[in-house]
Amino acid sequence: MGENKKRMFRFNVIDIVIILIVICAAGSVLLRHNLDEKISISGHSESVEIKFLITSLDHSSGDSLKEGDSVFLSSGTTPIGTLTSEKTIIPAEMILTLSDGSVVRSESPGAEKIDLRGSILSSGVFGEDGSFMLNGNTFIAPGMTLSFYTENIITDCTVTEIKRVD
């Protein structure tokens, strides 16, 4: 009978792992509390035009991006801006390697795919070092890939330019 009482209070490796997981979870909740406010850049928000490039888009999807549509990052439900009327559609470019090893650029056959250049009117804060925080809390820069959606399309694009709008 005394032996059973000793076994009830003995810790094993699984008990220690469970306790560590609970402590880590509680710590991460405390660290993430108000994280958006801690990492956001303070300053005055400015109107900007974010230019982007979507490559290898289906030809029929080009009409899905319409002026005035609200744009949302795929990671949220808060609009980041609106599409402008500036939209350029060009045949998608393919890079082909020939049998002799040379590389050739070619347009998509039959214009099945297109590349689309467009822009989004938005707002954000420029840092002292020239960095840009969309809505004050999401870092974006030229060359980055963004996933966004409108009411008509979900797509990925490459940011090509961020410029202030007067």
Buried (B, 14 or more C-beta within 10 A) or exposed (E): EEEEEEEEEEEEEEEEEEEEEEEEEEEEEEEEEEEEEEEBBEEEBBEBBBBBBBEEBEBEBBEBBEEEBBBBBEEEEEBBBBBBEEBEBEBBEEEEEEEEEEEEEEBBEEEEBBBBBBBBBBBBBBEEEEEBBBBBBBEBEEEEEBEBBBEEBEBEBBBBEBEEEE
